[in-house]
């Protein structure tokens, strides 16, 4: 895992928190929640290959 993915996740977290605060201040709590959900989904799609690799390593370690 490279450091690049960590910086990308941090950037998305900062961006989503700023967008969420702006939307909450303007009275759009529903859209703020959707923006947070979209950020979580985006990060999960980025982490999916690493999670698959982890499970594959555990599977080969225990020879299941």
N, C-alpha and C positions, 0 to 999 in steps of 0.2 A: 504494500500500500504506500503510495507516495504522499508527500506532504501537500501536494497540489489539491487532492480531494478534501483535505481538512480545511484548507483555505476557501475552497468553493462552498463547503457546507457552512462555514462561518459567515461568508458573504451573503448567502441566501438567508441565514438566520437574522442578520442585521437588517437586510433589505425588507424582509417580511415583518419584522418588528416595527420598523419605521412606517411601512405601509399600513400595518394594523393600527398603530397609534393615530395616524392621520385619518383613517376611516372611522375610528371610534370617536374622535373629536368632532367629526362632521355628522355624527348620528347614524352611521351605517354599520352597525354592529354585525349584521348578517354577512355583509360583504367582507368585513374584517375576518370573520370566522372562515369564510371560503378561501381567503387569501392565505391564511395560516394552514388550512388543509392542503391547498395547492403546493405550498412550500414543503410540507411533510412528504407528500407524494413524490415530488421532484427529487428530494434527497433519498428517499427509499429506492427510487429507480436507479440513482447513481450508485447506491450501496448494494444493490441486488447481486452483481457479479462477485463481490467480495463475500457476501453471505453464502452464496452458492459454493465458492471455493472453500470456505470454512467448513461447511457441512460435508463436502467431498473429502477434505482432509481428515475430519473426524471419522468418517465412514471407512476410509482406508486405514486409519490408525487402529481401529477396533475390528477391521476385516468383517464388516457386516454385509 
